[in-house]
């Protein structure tokens, strides 16, 4: 599977709300550098899994609508809009954020991520 196919599979999966699926995609040494609307956050493997657990308590569904995806060797850049359905209102899909991320793939897993997001 190419690096681009790995990243596409990740964003089409339920990894954001399912820690078991998330584990399948993350390299054990994964690091995510995230520039968010609230500032800079650096997360490791365990912290990403903890965030996934938190997200699963608030949302019944998440969806990444990819607008751009580019691949060069083991580096994939993705621009997408992140939509969610809350537990309180599972029938309404809400736009949560616009995100741009660059992933480095190692051993067919997400290894290093560099993300910027804007919450709506």
PyMOL commands that set and color helices and strands:
alter all, ss='L'
color gray80, all
select helices_A, chain A and resi 3-12+15-17+19-25+45-58
alter helices_A, ss='H'
color red, helices_A
select strands_A, chain A and resi 26-36+39-44+59-72+75-86+93-106+109-119
alter strands_A, ss='S'
color yellow, strands_A
deselect
rebuild
show_as cartoon
